[in-house]
Amino acid sequence: MFALSCDTEIHVSDESGPVPVVYCILNQDDTIQRLLLSKSYLSINADIPPSSADSLLITGKVNVTIETVENSQVTEVNRFFPTGVSKDSGFFPNDRQWIYQGNFKIKEKATYRLIIEIKNWDYVAYSSFQSLGSFSLVDPAYPVGRKIHLLDDHNPLVHWTRSENAAIYQVGFRLHFKEIRSEGIMDKTLNILFATTFRRDDPGAFYSYTVNSNQFYKKLAELIPSDSSLLRRYSGTDVFVVAGSESVGFYLNSLQGQDPFQFFDYKNIFNGQGLFGSLLTAETKDFQFDDQSIDSLAYGSFTKQLNFLDSDGHRKN
């Protein structure tokens, strides 16, 4: 009888050093573009934050550029420059976070190439993607004279055309209202976002999304704090659809469909981790809810505690 065995060493930590972590979603609706750059770090216990505030920061000279490529030719080169911003509360100890910012307009259906040079590391990370083509919100349309009905008997339909190079869409309402206090009136705006839809096909005409009325009021109640010291008066609604590039679509789709036994972290940054893509919005402004919807906002089971005035401008206890 023979007993054979082997001894295999398993290294559970990667000692190759930190890698850059990059998140850059170009805003095709604006001229100010931002990029978040940090680095990975090695930790024996992930429940314990790093002792140094610089654990996520890349020090030294860093060059961040984005090139616009059209017809295989570089037609524009834009530099990003670091600027300090306040950090959200969270796990990591530093009070400030550096972001990189550039000022330029994103062209439709062009190739954008990101290049990050880290001089102290003698390191280059890069990525590229194709920006989105314009698209239109088909329905609801014509806000003058047309009101939105949001009750159990009617779930509004949103229709929009395809955006070339897009892979994901999100429908949203932008609610405008006034908060009335004893000391004055303040204008408020709230974005209410619904589920994302992953679409890469050509619908031939337009895509559709049904807004569930009950879910709308429920989400509204979750986003607006109740406050008995004030009254609220509904002002109007904008309807919008946000399109995301293929990289954004694949990233969000990988998060939504995560298998707990198979972790998959999508990225499109070479020599690094993270995401490079863009967003584009189509919208129609200045819709009004009909009287029944405003009354449901004022006295419905989900939103009664928010103290909205009814369609007559009154508030009944």
C-alpha positions in Angstrom: 0.0 0.0 0.0 1.4 3.4 -1.0 0.2 6.8 0.3 0.8 9.7 -2.0 0.3 13.3 -1.0 1.2 16.8 -2.4 1.7 20.1 -0.7 0.3 23.2 -2.5 0.7 26.7 -1.2 -2.3 29.0 -1.7 -1.6 32.7 -1.7 -4.8 34.5 -0.7 -3.4 38.0 -1.0 -2.1 39.7 -4.1 1.2 41.4 -3.4 1.6 42.9 -6.8 0.7 46.3 -5.4 -2.2 48.8 -5.8 -4.1 49.4 -9.0 -6.0 52.5 -10.1 -9.7 52.5 -9.6 -11.5 54.8 -12.1 -15.1 55.9 -12.4 -16.0 58.4 -15.1 -19.5 58.8 -16.5 -19.5 61.6 -19.1 -22.6 63.8 -19.0 -23.8 64.4 -22.5 -26.3 67.0 -21.2 -23.6 69.2 -19.7 -20.2 70.7 -20.4 -18.6 69.9 -17.0 -17.1 66.3 -16.9 -15.8 64.6 -13.7 -13.6 61.6 -13.0 -13.0 59.9 -9.7 -9.6 58.3 -9.3 -8.4 56.2 -6.3 -6.4 53.1 -5.8 -6.9 49.7 -4.3 -5.1 48.7 -1.0 -4.3 45.5 0.8 -6.1 44.8 4.0 -5.9 41.7 6.2 -9.3 42.5 7.8 -11.7 44.3 5.5 -13.9 45.2 8.5 -11.1 47.5 9.8 -10.6 50.8 8.0 -7.1 51.8 6.9 -5.0 53.7 9.4 -3.9 56.3 6.9 -6.1 58.8 5.2 -4.0 58.4 2.1 -4.8 54.7 1.6 -7.1 55.5 -1.4 -5.3 58.5 -2.8 -2.7 58.4 -5.6 0.0 60.9 -4.8 2.5 62.5 -7.2 2.0 63.7 -10.8 -1.0 62.2 -12.6 -2.0 63.1 -16.1 -5.7 62.5 -17.1 -6.7 63.2 -20.7 -9.7 62.2 -22.8 -9.4 62.1 -26.6 -12.2 62.5 -29.1 -11.8 60.1 -32.0 -13.8 60.7 -35.2 -13.2 58.7 -38.4 -10.1 57.1 -36.9 -8.6 60.5 -36.2 -8.1 62.3 -32.9 -10.1 65.5 -33.3 -9.9 66.9 -29.7 -7.8 66.4 -26.6 -9.1 67.5 -23.2 -7.1 67.6 -19.9 -8.6 66.9 -16.5 -7.4 68.8 -13.5 -7.7 67.8 -9.8 -10.0 69.6 -7.4 -10.9 68.8 -3.8 -14.4 68.0 -2.7 -16.0 67.1 0.6 -16.3 63.4 1.2 -19.5 61.7 2.0 -19.7 59.9 5.4 -18.5 56.4 5.2 -16.0 53.7 5.9 -12.8 55.5 4.9 -11.2 58.1 7.2 -10.1 61.0 4.9 -12.3 64.1 5.1 -11.5 65.2 1.5 -11.7 63.4 -1.8 -9.9 64.5 -5.0 -11.8 64.4 -8.2 -10.5 65.3 -11.7 -12.6 67.8 -13.7 -12.7 69.0 -17.4 -14.8 71.4 -19.3 -16.0 70.2 -22.7 -19.1 69.1 -24.6 -19.6 65.4 -25.5 -20.3 64.8 -29.2 -22.9 62.2 -30.2 -21.8 58.8 -31.6 -18.1 59.6 -31.3 -15.4 57.4 -29.7 -13.9 58.7 -26.5 -10.5 57.4 -25.3 -9.4 57.8 -21.6 -5.7 57.8 -20.8 -4.4 58.0 -17.2 -0.6 58.3 -16.6 0.7 57.8 -13.1 4.3 59.1 -13.1 5.4 57.7 -9.8 4.3 54.3 -10.7 5.4 54.4 -14.4 1.9 53.2 -15.1 -0.7 53.8 -17.8 -4.4 52.9 -17.5 -6.8 53.4 -20.4 -10.3 52.8 -21.8 -12.6 53.7 -24.7 -16.3 53.7 -25.6 -18.7 55.1 -28.1 -21.0 58.0 -26.9 -24.7 57.9 -27.3 -26.9 59.1 -30.2 -29.8 61.5 -29.5 -33.3 60.1 -28.8 -36.8 61.5 -28.1 -39.5 61.1 -25.5 -42.6 60.2 -27.5 -45.2 59.9 -24.8 -46.3 61.6 -22.6 -46.0 64.7 -24.9 -47.6 68.1 -25.3 -47.8 69.2 -21.7 -49.9 72.2 -22.5 -53.5 71.1 -21.9 -52.6 67.5 -21.1 -52.6 66.2 -17.6 -51.1 63.0 -16.1 -53.5 60.6 -14.4 -51.9 58.5 -11.6 -54.5 56.3 -9.9 -55.2 52.6 -9.5 -57.3 52.5 -12.6 -54.6 53.9 -14.8 -50.9 53.4 -14.9 -49.2 55.9 -17.3 -47.2 54.6 -20.2 -43.8 56.2 -21.1 -42.6 55.8 -24.7 -39.2 56.8 -26.1 -37.1 56.1 -29.2 -33.9 54.2 -29.3 -30.6 55.9 -28.5 -27.8 54.5 -30.7 -25.0 52.9 -28.6 -27.2 52.7 -25.5 -27.8 49.5 -23.5 -29.8 50.7 -20.5 -32.6 53.2 -19.8 -34.2 54.6 -16.7 -37.5 56.4 -16.6 -38.1 59.1 -14.0 -40.4 61.9 -12.8 -39.1 65.2 -11.6 -41.6 66.5 -9.1 -41.8 70.3 -8.3 -43.5 71.5 -5.2 -43.5 74.3 -2.6 -43.0 73.9 1.1 -45.0 76.5 3.1 -43.8 77.5 6.5 -44.7 80.3 8.8 -41.4 82.1 7.8 -41.9 81.8 4.1 -42.3 79.5 1.0 -39.4 77.4 -0.5 -39.4 75.8 -3.9 -38.4 72.1 -3.9 -37.5 69.6 -6.7 -37.3 65.8 -6.3 -36.2 63.2 -8.8 -38.2 59.9 -8.6 -36.4 57.1 -10.5 -38.0 53.9 -11.5 -36.4 50.5 -12.4 -33.7 50.4 -15.0 -34.4 48.4 -18.2 -31.6 46.7 -20.2 -32.4 47.1 -23.9 -30.0 46.4 -26.8 -32.5 45.6 -29.5 -34.0 47.8 -32.1 -37.7 48.2 -31.2 -38.6 49.5 -34.7 -40.7 52.3 -33.2 -40.2 53.0 -29.5 -39.6 51.4 -26.1 -42.3 51.4 -23.4 -42.4 51.5 -19.7 -45.4 51.4 -17.4 -45.3 53.5 -14.3 -47.1 51.7 -11.4 -49.2 54.4 -9.7 -49.1 52.8 -6.3 -45.3 52.4 -6.5 -45.0 56.1 -7.4 -46.8 57.3 -4.3 -44.9 54.7 -2.2 -41.5 55.9 -3.5 -42.6 59.5 -3.0 -43.4 58.8 0.7 -40.0 57.2 1.1 -38.1 60.1 -0.3 -39.9 63.1 1.3 -39.8 63.3 5.1 -43.1 64.0 6.9 -43.2 67.3 8.8 -46.3 68.5 10.6 -44.9 72.0 10.8 -45.4 72.7 7.1 -47.7 72.4 4.2 -46.8 71.3 0.7 -48.3 72.5 -2.6 -47.8 70.5 -5.8 -46.4 72.7 -8.7 -45.7 70.4 -11.7 -43.9 67.4 -13.1 -41.2 66.7 -15.7 -41.0 63.3 -17.4 -37.6 62.1 -18.4 -35.7 59.1 -19.7 -31.9 58.6 -19.0 -30.0 56.5 -21.5 -26.7 54.8 -20.6 -23.9 53.6 -22.8 -23.1 49.9 -23.3 -20.4 50.0 -20.6 -22.9 51.5 -18.1 -25.5 49.0 -19.1 -23.2 46.0 -18.6 -22.0 47.3 -15.3 -25.4 47.9 -13.8 -26.7 44.6 -15.3 -23.9 42.7 -13.7 -24.8 44.2 -10.3 -28.5 43.4 -10.6 -28.0 39.8 -11.8 -25.3 38.9 -9.3 -25.0 35.2 -8.5 -24.0 35.0 -4.8 -21.8 32.0 -5.6 -20.0 33.6 -8.5 -18.9 37.2 -8.0 -18.4 39.1 -11.3 -17.1 42.6 -11.2 -17.6 44.2 -14.7 -15.0 46.7 -15.7 -13.8 48.4 -19.0 -10.6 50.0 -17.6 -7.5 48.3 -18.9 -4.7 48.1 -16.3 -7.2 49.1 -13.6 -10.6 48.7 -12.2 -13.8 50.8 -12.8 -16.0 52.2 -15.4 -15.9 54.6 -18.4 -19.1 55.6 -20.2 -21.8 58.2 -20.6 -25.4 59.2 -19.9 -27.9 61.2 -22.0 -31.3 62.5 -21.1 -34.5 63.1 -23.1 -37.3 64.9 -21.3 -40.5 66.9 -21.5 -41.2 69.5 -18.9 -44.2 71.2 -17.2 -46.8 68.5 -17.0 -49.6 68.8 -14.5 -51.3 66.0 -12.5 -55.1 65.9 -12.8 -57.3 66.8 -9.8 -57.8 63.2 -8.8 -54.1 62.5 -8.7 -53.5 65.7 -6.7 -56.2 64.6 -4.2 -54.6 61.2 -4.0 -51.3 62.9 -3.3 -52.9 64.8 -0.5 -55.0 62.1 1.2 -53.8 58.8 -0.2 -52.6 56.1 2.2 -49.0 56.3 1.2 -48.6 60.1 1.2 -51.2 61.5 3.6 -48.6 62.3 6.2 -46.7 64.6 3.7 -49.3 67.4 4.1 -49.8 68.2 0.4 -52.7 70.6 -0.4 -55.6 69.1 -2.4 -56.8 70.2 -5.8 -58.8 73.0 -4.2 -55.8 74.3 -2.4 -57.1 73.1 1.0 -55.9 70.7 3.6 -58.6 68.5 5.4 -57.6 66.8 8.6 
